Amino acid sequence: MARSRSISGSGVWKYLNPAYYLRRPRRLALLFFLFVSVSMVVWDRMNLAREHEVEVIKLTEEVLRLEQMLEELKGVGDGKTLMTHKDVPEDPVDVERRQKVKEAMIHAWSSYEKYAWGKDELQPRTKDGTDSFGGLGATMIDSLDTLYIMGLDEQFQKAREWVATSLDFDKDYDASMFETTIRVVGGLLSTYDLSGDKIFLEKAKDIADRLLPAWNTPTGIPYNIINLRSGSAHNPSWAAGGDSILADSGTEQLEFIALSQRTGDPKYQQKVEKVITELNKNFPADGLLPIYISPDNANPSYSTITFGAMGDSFYEYLLKVWVQGNKTSEVKLYREMWEKSMKGLLSLIKKSTPSSFTYIQEKNGNSYNDKMDELACFAPGMLALGASGYGPDEEKKFLTLAEELAWTCYNFYQSTPTKLAGENYYFSAGQDMSVGTSWNILRPETVESLFYLWRLTGNKTYQEWGWNIFQAFEKNSRIESGYVGLKDVNTGAKDNKMQSFFLAETLKYLYLLFSPSSVISLDEWVFNTEAHPLKIVPRNNDQRKPTITLRQRRFGGEIKG
Ligand code: DMJ
Protein backbone atom coordinates (compact mmCIF):
# COMPACT_ATOMS: atom_id res chain seq x y z
CA MET A 1 0.00 0.00 0.00
CA ALA A 2 2.79 2.38 1.03
CA ARG A 3 4.60 1.62 -2.22
CA SER A 4 1.63 2.15 -4.54
CA ARG A 5 0.78 5.47 -2.71
CA SER A 6 4.34 6.73 -3.36
CA ILE A 7 4.14 5.66 -7.06
CA SER A 8 0.84 7.38 -7.66
CA GLY A 9 2.11 10.45 -5.74
CA SER A 10 5.32 10.76 -7.72
CA GLY A 11 3.20 10.10 -10.95
CA VAL A 12 1.07 13.24 -10.35
CA TRP A 13 3.95 15.49 -9.36
CA LYS A 14 6.23 14.53 -12.23
CA TYR A 15 3.62 15.84 -14.78
CA LEU A 16 3.65 19.18 -13.08
CA ASN A 17 7.41 19.48 -13.17
CA PRO A 18 8.63 21.46 -16.28
CA ALA A 19 11.92 19.50 -16.29
CA TYR A 20 9.90 16.36 -17.12
CA TYR A 21 8.81 17.91 -20.43
CA LEU A 22 12.13 19.50 -21.26
CA ARG A 23 13.57 15.99 -21.28
CA ARG A 24 10.67 14.73 -23.48
CA PRO A 25 10.08 17.20 -26.43
CA ARG A 26 7.39 15.03 -28.04
CA ARG A 27 5.29 15.19 -24.92
CA LEU A 28 5.88 18.94 -24.74
CA ALA A 29 4.59 19.27 -28.30
CA LEU A 30 1.57 17.10 -27.44
CA LEU A 31 0.83 19.25 -24.40
CA PHE A 32 1.08 22.44 -26.47
CA PHE A 33 -1.22 20.96 -29.09
CA LEU A 34 -3.74 20.02 -26.39
CA PHE A 35 -3.61 23.55 -24.93
CA VAL A 36 -4.22 25.22 -28.30
CA SER A 37 -7.10 22.86 -29.13
CA VAL A 38 -8.88 23.40 -25.81
CA SER A 39 -8.43 27.18 -26.07
CA MET A 40 -9.94 27.19 -29.55
CA VAL A 41 -12.93 25.15 -28.40
CA VAL A 42 -13.52 27.52 -25.44
CA TRP A 43 -13.13 30.61 -27.65
CA ASP A 44 -15.52 29.15 -30.18
CA ARG A 45 -18.15 28.38 -27.50
CA MET A 46 -17.86 31.87 -26.04
CA ASN A 47 -18.33 33.44 -29.48
CA LEU A 48 -21.36 31.31 -30.12
CA ALA A 49 -22.87 32.36 -26.79
CA ARG A 50 -22.26 36.03 -27.61
CA GLU A 51 -23.87 35.65 -31.05
CA HIS A 52 -26.86 33.99 -29.42
CA GLU A 53 -27.17 36.83 -26.97
CA VAL A 54 -27.23 39.40 -29.83
CA GLU A 55 -29.77 37.26 -31.66
CA VAL A 56 -31.98 37.05 -28.55
CA ILE A 57 -31.84 40.86 -28.08
CA LYS A 58 -32.81 41.38 -31.74
CA LEU A 59 -35.68 38.94 -31.44
CA THR A 60 -36.92 40.57 -28.23
CA GLU A 61 -36.89 43.96 -29.95
CA GLU A 62 -38.78 42.51 -32.89
CA VAL A 63 -41.38 40.98 -30.53
CA LEU A 64 -41.82 44.37 -28.83
CA ARG A 65 -42.20 46.07 -32.21
CA LEU A 66 -44.79 43.55 -33.34
CA GLU A 67 -46.64 43.84 -30.03
CA GLN A 68 -46.75 47.58 -30.51
CA MET A 69 -48.03 47.21 -34.09
CA LEU A 70 -50.72 44.87 -32.83
CA GLU A 71 -51.77 47.41 -30.21
CA GLU A 72 -52.04 50.07 -32.89
CA LEU A 73 -54.04 47.80 -35.19
CA LYS A 74 -56.43 47.00 -32.34
CA GLY A 75 -57.09 50.73 -32.08
CA VAL A 76 -58.20 51.13 -35.72
CA GLY A 77 -61.63 52.69 -35.91
CA ASP A 78 -61.82 54.03 -32.37
CA GLY A 79 -59.48 56.93 -32.97
CA LYS A 80 -56.55 55.33 -31.20
CA THR A 81 -54.62 55.09 -34.46
CA LEU A 82 -54.07 58.78 -34.01
CA MET A 83 -51.39 58.12 -31.43
CA THR A 84 -48.67 55.61 -30.80
CA HIS A 85 -48.69 53.83 -27.48
CA LYS A 86 -45.42 53.59 -25.65
CA ASP A 87 -44.95 52.76 -22.00
CA VAL A 88 -42.12 55.18 -21.39
CA PRO A 89 -42.00 56.48 -17.82
CA GLU A 90 -42.51 60.22 -17.81
CA ASP A 91 -40.38 62.86 -16.14
CA PRO A 92 -42.61 64.25 -13.32
CA VAL A 93 -41.35 67.75 -14.12
CA ASP A 94 -42.73 67.42 -17.66
CA VAL A 95 -46.08 66.25 -16.29
CA GLU A 96 -46.26 69.21 -13.93
CA ARG A 97 -45.29 71.74 -16.61
CA ARG A 98 -47.75 70.26 -19.09
CA GLN A 99 -50.49 70.69 -16.50
CA LYS A 100 -49.52 74.34 -16.05
CA VAL A 101 -49.77 74.91 -19.80
CA LYS A 102 -53.13 73.16 -19.87
CA GLU A 103 -54.31 75.39 -17.06
CA ALA A 104 -53.20 78.42 -19.15
CA MET A 105 -55.32 77.09 -22.05
CA ILE A 106 -58.31 76.70 -19.72
CA HIS A 107 -57.85 80.30 -18.59
CA ALA A 108 -57.56 81.62 -22.17
CA TRP A 109 -60.51 79.55 -23.37
CA SER A 110 -62.86 80.32 -20.50
CA SER A 111 -62.13 84.04 -20.91
CA TYR A 112 -63.02 83.76 -24.61
CA GLU A 113 -66.12 81.78 -23.70
CA LYS A 114 -67.21 84.36 -21.15
CA TYR A 115 -66.55 87.60 -23.03
CA ALA A 116 -66.25 86.86 -26.76
CA TRP A 117 -68.10 83.63 -27.57
CA GLY A 118 -68.40 83.21 -31.36
CA LYS A 119 -66.33 86.30 -32.12
CA ASP A 120 -63.03 86.09 -33.96
CA GLU A 121 -60.87 87.31 -31.10
CA LEU A 122 -61.14 88.33 -27.46
CA GLN A 123 -60.21 91.81 -26.28
CA PRO A 124 -59.39 90.96 -22.69
CA ARG A 125 -59.00 94.43 -21.25
CA THR A 126 -62.29 95.75 -22.56
CA LYS A 127 -63.84 92.31 -21.98
CA ASP A 128 -65.45 92.01 -25.40
CA GLY A 129 -64.88 90.41 -28.76
CA THR A 130 -63.86 91.68 -32.18
CA ASP A 131 -64.42 90.23 -35.66
CA SER A 132 -60.98 90.71 -37.12
CA PHE A 133 -61.45 87.90 -39.68
CA GLY A 134 -65.00 88.63 -40.83
CA GLY A 135 -66.86 86.87 -38.05
CA LEU A 136 -65.74 83.29 -38.70
CA GLY A 137 -65.18 82.41 -35.05
CA ALA A 138 -61.42 82.37 -35.64
CA THR A 139 -60.48 81.71 -32.01
CA MET A 140 -63.12 78.99 -31.73
CA ILE A 141 -61.85 77.14 -34.82
CA ASP A 142 -58.18 77.78 -34.10
CA SER A 143 -58.67 76.27 -30.62
CA LEU A 144 -60.58 73.10 -31.54
CA ASP A 145 -57.62 70.77 -31.97
CA THR A 146 -55.76 72.21 -28.97
CA LEU A 147 -58.82 71.50 -26.79
CA TYR A 148 -59.00 68.02 -28.26
CA ILE A 149 -55.33 67.20 -27.77
CA MET A 150 -55.40 68.50 -24.19
CA GLY A 151 -58.46 66.36 -23.43
CA LEU A 152 -60.69 69.33 -22.59
CA ASP A 153 -63.77 67.31 -23.54
CA GLU A 154 -66.59 69.55 -22.33
CA GLN A 155 -65.09 72.64 -23.90
CA PHE A 156 -64.52 70.77 -27.15
CA GLN A 157 -68.11 69.49 -27.29
CA LYS A 158 -69.51 72.97 -26.72
CA ALA A 159 -67.30 74.38 -29.48
CA ARG A 160 -68.33 71.52 -31.78
CA GLU A 161 -71.99 72.43 -31.24
CA TRP A 162 -71.24 76.01 -32.20
CA VAL A 163 -69.51 74.86 -35.39
CA ALA A 164 -72.47 72.59 -36.24
CA THR A 165 -75.21 75.15 -35.51
CA SER A 166 -73.81 78.68 -35.76
CA LEU A 167 -70.77 78.72 -38.04
CA ASP A 168 -71.82 80.46 -41.23
CA PHE A 169 -69.42 81.38 -44.00
CA ASP A 170 -71.96 83.18 -46.15
CA LYS A 171 -70.54 86.61 -45.38
CA ASP A 172 -70.23 89.67 -47.57
CA TYR A 173 -66.67 90.06 -46.36
CA ASP A 174 -63.33 90.51 -48.13
CA ALA A 175 -61.29 87.82 -46.43
CA SER A 176 -57.57 87.11 -46.54
CA MET A 177 -57.36 83.76 -48.31
CA PHE A 178 -54.10 83.04 -46.46
CA GLU A 179 -55.42 83.71 -42.94
CA THR A 180 -58.70 81.95 -43.71
CA THR A 181 -56.88 78.91 -45.07
CA ILE A 182 -54.32 78.46 -42.31
CA ARG A 183 -56.73 79.14 -39.44
CA VAL A 184 -60.15 77.99 -40.66
CA VAL A 185 -59.51 75.33 -43.33
CA GLY A 186 -56.47 74.06 -41.37
CA GLY A 187 -58.24 74.12 -38.00
CA LEU A 188 -61.30 72.27 -39.30
CA LEU A 189 -59.32 69.64 -41.20
CA SER A 190 -57.06 68.96 -38.26
CA THR A 191 -60.06 68.52 -35.98
CA TYR A 192 -61.61 66.18 -38.52
CA ASP A 193 -58.43 64.11 -38.60
CA LEU A 194 -58.33 63.95 -34.80
CA SER A 195 -62.01 63.31 -34.13
CA GLY A 196 -63.29 61.71 -37.33
CA ASP A 197 -66.39 63.90 -36.98
CA LYS A 198 -67.71 64.64 -40.50
CA ILE A 199 -69.12 68.05 -39.58
CA PHE A 200 -65.58 69.47 -39.59
CA LEU A 201 -64.87 68.12 -43.08
CA GLU A 202 -68.17 69.51 -44.40
CA LYS A 203 -67.37 72.95 -43.02
CA ALA A 204 -63.80 72.82 -44.35
CA LYS A 205 -65.16 72.04 -47.81
CA ASP A 206 -67.70 74.88 -47.58
CA ILE A 207 -65.09 77.54 -46.79
CA ALA A 208 -62.51 76.12 -49.25
CA ASP A 209 -65.09 76.25 -52.06
CA ARG A 210 -65.63 79.93 -51.27
CA LEU A 211 -61.87 80.56 -51.47
CA LEU A 212 -61.27 78.67 -54.73
CA PRO A 213 -62.06 81.55 -57.17
CA ALA A 214 -59.01 83.37 -55.78
CA TRP A 215 -56.83 81.07 -57.92
CA ASN A 216 -58.58 82.06 -61.16
CA THR A 217 -55.79 84.32 -62.42
CA PRO A 218 -53.79 84.22 -65.68
CA THR A 219 -50.99 82.22 -64.00
CA GLY A 220 -52.89 80.46 -61.24
CA ILE A 221 -50.98 82.45 -58.61
CA PRO A 222 -53.88 83.53 -56.42
CA TYR A 223 -55.25 86.92 -55.52
CA ASN A 224 -54.88 87.29 -51.80
CA ILE A 225 -58.25 88.81 -50.88
CA ILE A 226 -61.61 87.26 -51.72
CA ASN A 227 -65.19 88.08 -50.93
CA LEU A 228 -66.68 85.05 -49.19
CA ARG A 229 -70.14 85.62 -50.66
CA SER A 230 -69.52 86.87 -54.20
CA GLY A 231 -66.15 85.19 -54.85
CA SER A 232 -64.78 88.41 -56.28
CA ALA A 233 -61.03 88.52 -55.68
CA HIS A 234 -58.21 91.08 -55.77
CA ASN A 235 -54.91 91.90 -54.16
CA PRO A 236 -54.46 94.27 -51.23
CA SER A 237 -54.18 97.88 -52.34
CA TRP A 238 -50.95 98.39 -50.39
CA ALA A 239 -49.11 95.56 -52.20
CA ALA A 240 -46.66 96.79 -54.84
CA GLY A 241 -48.32 97.18 -58.27
CA GLY A 242 -51.26 94.96 -57.37
CA ASP A 243 -48.95 91.99 -56.89
CA SER A 244 -49.63 88.89 -54.83
CA ILE A 245 -47.65 88.21 -51.67
CA LEU A 246 -45.29 85.25 -51.72
CA ALA A 247 -46.27 83.73 -48.35
CA ASP A 248 -49.96 84.43 -48.88
CA SER A 249 -49.88 82.67 -52.26
CA GLY A 250 -47.70 79.70 -51.35
CA THR A 251 -49.14 78.63 -48.00
CA GLU A 252 -52.28 76.76 -48.95
CA GLN A 253 -50.74 73.58 -50.34
CA LEU A 254 -50.92 71.44 -47.18
CA GLU A 255 -54.55 72.27 -46.45
CA PHE A 256 -55.86 71.98 -50.01
CA ILE A 257 -53.95 68.77 -50.77
CA ALA A 258 -55.31 67.33 -47.50
CA LEU A 259 -58.82 68.40 -48.49
CA SER A 260 -58.54 66.63 -51.85
CA GLN A 261 -57.30 63.51 -50.11
CA ARG A 262 -60.18 63.53 -47.65
CA THR A 263 -62.98 64.40 -50.08
CA GLY A 264 -61.68 62.54 -53.11
CA ASP A 265 -62.10 65.70 -55.20
CA PRO A 266 -58.83 66.66 -56.94
CA LYS A 267 -59.79 70.27 -57.67
CA TYR A 268 -58.32 71.69 -54.46
CA GLN A 269 -54.96 70.00 -54.90
CA GLN A 270 -54.77 70.99 -58.57
CA LYS A 271 -55.21 74.69 -57.80
CA VAL A 272 -52.47 74.86 -55.17
CA GLU A 273 -49.97 72.62 -56.94
CA LYS A 274 -50.23 74.76 -60.07
CA VAL A 275 -48.85 77.69 -58.03
CA ILE A 276 -45.69 75.72 -57.23
CA THR A 277 -45.13 74.48 -60.79
CA GLU A 278 -45.60 78.06 -61.98
CA LEU A 279 -43.08 79.44 -59.46
CA ASN A 280 -40.68 76.64 -60.35
CA LYS A 281 -40.51 77.73 -64.00
CA ASN A 282 -38.17 80.60 -63.20
CA PHE A 283 -37.05 79.51 -59.76
CA PRO A 284 -33.63 81.06 -59.08
CA ALA A 285 -30.60 78.88 -58.29
CA ASP A 286 -30.56 80.15 -54.70
CA GLY A 287 -34.29 79.41 -54.30
CA LEU A 288 -35.00 82.87 -52.86
CA LEU A 289 -38.03 84.78 -54.11
CA PRO A 290 -38.94 88.39 -53.36
CA ILE A 291 -42.15 88.90 -51.40
CA TYR A 292 -44.16 90.35 -54.32
CA ILE A 293 -45.06 88.22 -57.36
CA SER A 294 -47.29 89.14 -60.26
CA PRO A 295 -50.40 86.98 -60.62
CA ASP A 296 -50.46 87.96 -64.32
CA ASN A 297 -47.05 86.68 -65.43
CA ALA A 298 -45.50 85.10 -62.27
CA ASN A 299 -42.61 87.59 -62.37
CA PRO A 300 -41.23 88.69 -59.02
CA SER A 301 -41.03 92.44 -58.61
CA TYR A 302 -38.15 94.29 -56.95
CA SER A 303 -38.87 93.70 -53.26
CA THR A 304 -37.49 92.20 -50.07
CA ILE A 305 -36.23 88.64 -49.78
CA THR A 306 -36.91 87.44 -46.26
CA PHE A 307 -37.59 84.46 -44.03
CA GLY A 308 -39.72 86.82 -41.95
CA ALA A 309 -43.04 88.54 -42.71
CA MET A 310 -44.55 87.80 -46.14
CA GLY A 311 -41.88 85.29 -47.17
CA ASP A 312 -41.66 82.79 -44.28
CA SER A 313 -44.27 80.07 -44.76
CA PHE A 314 -43.68 79.74 -48.53
CA TYR A 315 -40.36 78.05 -47.64
CA GLU A 316 -41.97 76.17 -44.74
CA TYR A 317 -44.58 74.61 -47.05
CA LEU A 318 -42.05 73.48 -49.68
CA LEU A 319 -40.60 71.21 -47.00
CA LYS A 320 -43.87 70.23 -45.38
CA VAL A 321 -45.61 69.16 -48.61
CA TRP A 322 -42.65 66.82 -49.11
CA VAL A 323 -43.23 65.45 -45.59
CA GLN A 324 -47.00 65.25 -46.16
CA GLY A 325 -46.37 63.37 -49.42
CA ASN A 326 -44.41 60.68 -47.56
CA LYS A 327 -41.14 62.00 -49.07
CA THR A 328 -41.83 60.01 -52.25
CA SER A 329 -40.79 60.74 -55.82
CA GLU A 330 -44.17 62.40 -56.44
CA VAL A 331 -43.21 65.24 -54.12
CA LYS A 332 -39.53 65.33 -55.06
CA LEU A 333 -39.96 68.72 -56.73
CA TYR A 334 -40.93 70.28 -53.39
CA ARG A 335 -37.81 68.90 -51.68
CA GLU A 336 -35.60 70.05 -54.56
CA MET A 337 -37.03 73.55 -54.43
CA TRP A 338 -36.67 73.60 -50.64
CA GLU A 339 -33.02 72.50 -50.82
CA LYS A 340 -32.34 75.30 -53.31
CA SER A 341 -33.93 77.76 -50.91
CA MET A 342 -31.78 76.44 -48.08
CA LYS A 343 -28.70 77.22 -50.20
CA GLY A 344 -30.11 80.72 -50.43
CA LEU A 345 -30.74 80.80 -46.69
CA LEU A 346 -27.06 79.93 -46.08
CA SER A 347 -26.09 82.96 -48.16
CA LEU A 348 -28.09 85.17 -45.75
CA ILE A 349 -26.49 83.80 -42.58
CA LYS A 350 -24.29 86.12 -40.57
CA LYS A 351 -22.81 86.20 -37.05
CA SER A 352 -23.07 89.14 -34.70
CA THR A 353 -20.26 90.67 -32.70
CA PRO A 354 -19.17 90.41 -29.97
CA SER A 355 -21.33 87.41 -28.95
CA SER A 356 -21.47 85.54 -32.23
CA PHE A 357 -25.25 85.17 -32.48
CA THR A 358 -26.18 83.53 -35.78
CA TYR A 359 -28.93 85.38 -37.63
CA ILE A 360 -30.69 85.48 -41.02
CA GLN A 361 -30.32 88.74 -42.90
CA GLU A 362 -32.86 90.18 -45.30
CA LYS A 363 -31.96 91.16 -48.84
CA ASN A 364 -33.17 93.67 -51.37
CA GLY A 365 -31.55 93.49 -54.81
CA ASN A 366 -27.87 93.29 -53.98
CA SER A 367 -28.01 94.94 -50.59
CA TYR A 368 -28.28 93.10 -47.30
CA ASN A 369 -30.14 94.27 -44.23
CA ASP A 370 -29.02 93.18 -40.75
CA LYS A 371 -32.56 92.68 -39.54
CA MET A 372 -34.37 89.55 -38.45
CA ASP A 373 -38.09 89.22 -37.60
CA GLU A 374 -39.22 87.08 -34.70
CA LEU A 375 -41.44 85.51 -37.38
CA ALA A 376 -38.27 84.06 -38.93
CA CYS A 377 -37.74 82.08 -35.73
CA PHE A 378 -39.83 79.31 -37.30
CA ALA A 379 -36.69 78.57 -39.38
CA PRO A 380 -34.74 76.59 -36.73
CA GLY A 381 -37.67 74.18 -36.46
CA MET A 382 -37.96 73.90 -40.24
CA LEU A 383 -34.23 73.25 -40.60
CA ALA A 384 -34.32 70.58 -37.89
CA LEU A 385 -37.30 68.92 -39.57
CA GLY A 386 -35.66 68.97 -43.00
CA ALA A 387 -32.11 68.05 -41.93
CA SER A 388 -32.70 64.30 -41.92
CA GLY A 389 -33.47 64.33 -45.67
CA TYR A 390 -29.82 65.21 -46.41
CA GLY A 391 -26.75 62.97 -46.29
CA PRO A 392 -24.90 62.79 -42.93
CA ASP A 393 -22.59 65.83 -43.43
CA GLU A 394 -25.32 68.18 -44.63
CA GLU A 395 -27.67 66.86 -41.97
CA LYS A 396 -25.19 67.77 -39.27
CA LYS A 397 -24.52 71.16 -40.82
CA PHE A 398 -28.21 72.12 -40.98
CA LEU A 399 -28.98 70.76 -37.53
CA THR A 400 -26.12 72.79 -36.08
CA LEU A 401 -27.42 75.88 -37.88
CA ALA A 402 -30.91 75.19 -36.49
CA GLU A 403 -29.48 75.01 -32.96
CA GLU A 404 -27.50 78.23 -33.39
CA LEU A 405 -30.51 80.11 -34.73
CA ALA A 406 -32.68 78.80 -31.88
CA TRP A 407 -30.14 80.22 -29.41
CA THR A 408 -30.44 83.62 -31.13
CA CYS A 409 -34.25 83.47 -31.03
CA TYR A 410 -34.23 82.49 -27.37
CA ASN A 411 -32.04 85.53 -26.75
CA PHE A 412 -34.61 87.73 -28.51
CA TYR A 413 -36.64 86.87 -25.37
CA GLN A 414 -33.88 86.86 -22.80
CA SER A 415 -32.46 90.23 -23.83
CA THR A 416 -35.53 92.30 -22.86
CA PRO A 417 -36.63 93.41 -19.36
CA THR A 418 -39.88 91.41 -19.66
CA LYS A 419 -38.08 88.34 -21.10
CA LEU A 420 -40.53 88.47 -24.02
CA ALA A 421 -39.30 89.00 -27.58
CA GLY A 422 -40.03 92.08 -29.67
CA GLU A 423 -41.35 91.85 -33.24
CA ASN A 424 -37.97 92.29 -34.92
CA TYR A 425 -34.29 92.83 -34.18
CA TYR A 426 -31.42 94.75 -35.72
CA PHE A 427 -27.81 93.64 -35.53
CA SER A 428 -24.97 96.10 -35.55
CA ALA A 429 -21.22 95.60 -35.32
CA GLY A 430 -20.00 95.34 -31.74
CA GLN A 431 -23.50 95.53 -30.29
CA ASP A 432 -25.13 92.21 -31.10
CA MET A 433 -28.91 92.55 -31.21
CA SER A 434 -31.24 95.41 -30.40
CA VAL A 435 -35.00 95.34 -30.51
CA GLY A 436 -36.63 97.26 -33.38
CA THR A 437 -40.43 97.14 -33.34
CA SER A 438 -40.92 96.43 -29.68
CA TRP A 439 -44.33 94.86 -29.40
CA ASN A 440 -45.03 91.22 -28.58
CA ILE A 441 -48.33 89.79 -29.79
CA LEU A 442 -48.05 86.34 -28.19
CA ARG A 443 -46.38 84.85 -31.27
CA PRO A 444 -45.41 81.16 -31.35
CA GLU A 445 -42.40 80.85 -33.71
CA THR A 446 -39.66 80.44 -31.12
CA VAL A 447 -41.51 77.87 -29.00
CA GLU A 448 -42.45 76.11 -32.25
CA SER A 449 -38.76 75.71 -33.06
CA LEU A 450 -37.97 74.63 -29.49
CA PHE A 451 -40.64 71.95 -29.84
CA TYR A 452 -39.06 70.57 -33.05
CA LEU A 453 -35.55 70.71 -31.63
CA TRP A 454 -36.62 68.93 -28.46
CA ARG A 455 -38.41 66.23 -30.44
CA LEU A 456 -35.55 65.75 -32.90
CA THR A 457 -32.49 66.05 -30.64
CA GLY A 458 -33.85 65.01 -27.24
CA ASN A 459 -31.85 67.84 -25.65
CA LYS A 460 -33.75 68.96 -22.53
CA THR A 461 -32.24 72.45 -22.75
CA TYR A 462 -34.96 73.28 -25.27
CA GLN A 463 -37.61 72.35 -22.73
CA GLU A 464 -35.97 74.66 -20.19
CA TRP A 465 -35.95 77.55 -22.65
CA GLY A 466 -39.61 76.92 -23.51
CA TRP A 467 -40.50 76.85 -19.84
CA ASN A 468 -38.77 80.19 -19.28
CA ILE A 469 -40.71 81.73 -22.16
CA PHE A 470 -43.97 80.30 -20.80
CA GLN A 471 -43.28 81.85 -17.41
CA ALA A 472 -42.61 85.23 -19.03
CA PHE A 473 -46.03 85.02 -20.75
CA GLU A 474 -47.61 84.12 -17.42
CA LYS A 475 -45.94 87.05 -15.71
CA ASN A 476 -46.51 89.76 -18.30
CA SER A 477 -49.44 88.72 -20.49
CA ARG A 478 -51.85 86.96 -18.18
CA ILE A 479 -54.62 89.08 -16.78
CA GLU A 480 -57.83 88.12 -15.02
CA SER A 481 -59.80 88.06 -18.31
CA GLY A 482 -57.38 86.24 -20.62
CA TYR A 483 -53.96 86.88 -22.18
CA VAL A 484 -52.86 90.11 -23.84
CA GLY A 485 -49.91 91.09 -25.98
CA LEU A 486 -47.46 93.79 -24.99
CA LYS A 487 -47.24 97.15 -26.73
CA ASP A 488 -43.65 97.32 -25.60
CA VAL A 489 -41.46 94.52 -24.28
CA ASN A 490 -39.25 97.08 -22.55
CA THR A 491 -41.94 98.64 -20.40
CA GLY A 492 -44.44 95.78 -20.26
CA ALA A 493 -47.32 98.07 -21.38
CA LYS A 494 -50.23 95.84 -22.40
CA ASP A 495 -52.35 95.76 -25.57
CA ASN A 496 -55.95 94.57 -25.77
CA LYS A 497 -55.90 91.45 -27.97
CA MET A 498 -55.74 87.73 -27.34
CA GLN A 499 -54.58 86.55 -30.78
CA SER A 500 -56.23 83.34 -31.93
CA PHE A 501 -52.81 81.83 -32.68
CA PHE A 502 -51.94 82.02 -28.98
CA LEU A 503 -54.43 79.17 -28.42
CA ALA A 504 -53.79 77.44 -31.75
CA GLU A 505 -50.01 77.55 -31.69
CA THR A 506 -48.19 79.03 -28.71
CA LEU A 507 -50.00 77.00 -26.05
CA LYS A 508 -50.19 73.87 -28.23
CA TYR A 509 -46.45 73.81 -28.95
CA LEU A 510 -45.69 74.47 -25.27
CA TYR A 511 -48.01 71.64 -24.25
CA LEU A 512 -46.37 69.26 -26.73
CA LEU A 513 -42.92 70.38 -25.56
CA PHE A 514 -43.72 68.67 -22.26
CA SER A 515 -45.58 65.67 -23.74
CA PRO A 516 -44.18 62.32 -24.88
CA SER A 517 -43.00 62.31 -28.52
CA SER A 518 -45.70 59.82 -29.39
CA VAL A 519 -48.39 62.47 -28.82
CA ILE A 520 -48.91 63.82 -32.36
CA SER A 521 -45.84 61.95 -33.56
CA LEU A 522 -43.85 63.73 -36.24
CA ASP A 523 -43.77 60.46 -38.16
CA GLU A 524 -47.54 60.50 -38.54
CA TRP A 525 -48.56 64.16 -38.56
CA VAL A 526 -47.48 67.35 -40.24
CA PHE A 527 -48.29 70.73 -38.69
CA ASN A 528 -49.64 73.48 -40.90
CA THR A 529 -48.24 76.96 -40.33
CA GLU A 530 -50.95 77.65 -37.73
CA ALA A 531 -49.91 74.51 -35.77
CA HIS A 532 -52.87 72.43 -36.91
CA PRO A 533 -51.67 68.84 -37.26
CA LEU A 534 -52.76 67.04 -40.42
CA LYS A 535 -52.52 63.27 -40.63
CA ILE A 536 -49.99 61.99 -43.15
CA VAL A 537 -51.84 59.61 -45.46
CA PRO A 538 -50.66 57.89 -48.65
CA ARG A 539 -50.56 60.41 -51.47
CA ASN A 540 -53.02 59.41 -54.10
CA ASN A 541 -53.05 61.06 -57.47
CA ASP A 542 -56.13 59.19 -58.52
CA GLN A 543 -58.48 61.05 -56.25
CA ARG A 544 -61.82 59.72 -57.31
CA LYS A 545 -62.17 58.01 -53.95
CA PRO A 546 -61.38 59.39 -50.51
CA THR A 547 -58.09 57.94 -49.30
CA ILE A 548 -58.84 58.01 -45.59
CA THR A 549 -61.84 57.23 -43.49
CA LEU A 550 -61.74 57.96 -39.82
CA ARG A 551 -64.45 57.16 -37.36
CA GLN A 552 -65.20 59.40 -34.46
CA ARG A 553 -63.01 58.87 -31.45
CA ARG A 554 -64.72 58.35 -28.12
CA PHE A 555 -63.63 61.12 -25.84
CA GLY A 556 -61.86 60.12 -22.69
CA GLY A 557 -59.15 62.46 -21.57
CA GLU A 558 -56.04 63.89 -23.14
CA ILE A 559 -54.29 62.16 -25.98
CA LYS A 560 -51.77 59.91 -24.30
CA GLY A 561 -48.42 58.78 -25.59
C1 DMJ B 1 -49.63 82.67 -37.53
O1 DMJ B 1 -50.83 83.01 -38.08
C2 DMJ B 1 -48.85 81.72 -38.41
O2 DMJ B 1 -47.85 81.08 -37.69
C3 DMJ B 1 -48.25 82.40 -39.61
O3 DMJ B 1 -47.46 81.53 -40.36
C4 DMJ B 1 -47.41 83.57 -39.15
N1 DMJ B 1 -48.11 84.45 -38.28
C5 DMJ B 1 -48.87 83.91 -37.17
C6 DMJ B 1 -48.12 83.73 -35.89
O4 DMJ B 1 -47.14 84.60 -35.60
Residues whose N, C-alpha, C, O or C-beta is under 5 A from the ligand:
A	BS01	DMJ	S313 R443 P444 F501 T529 E530
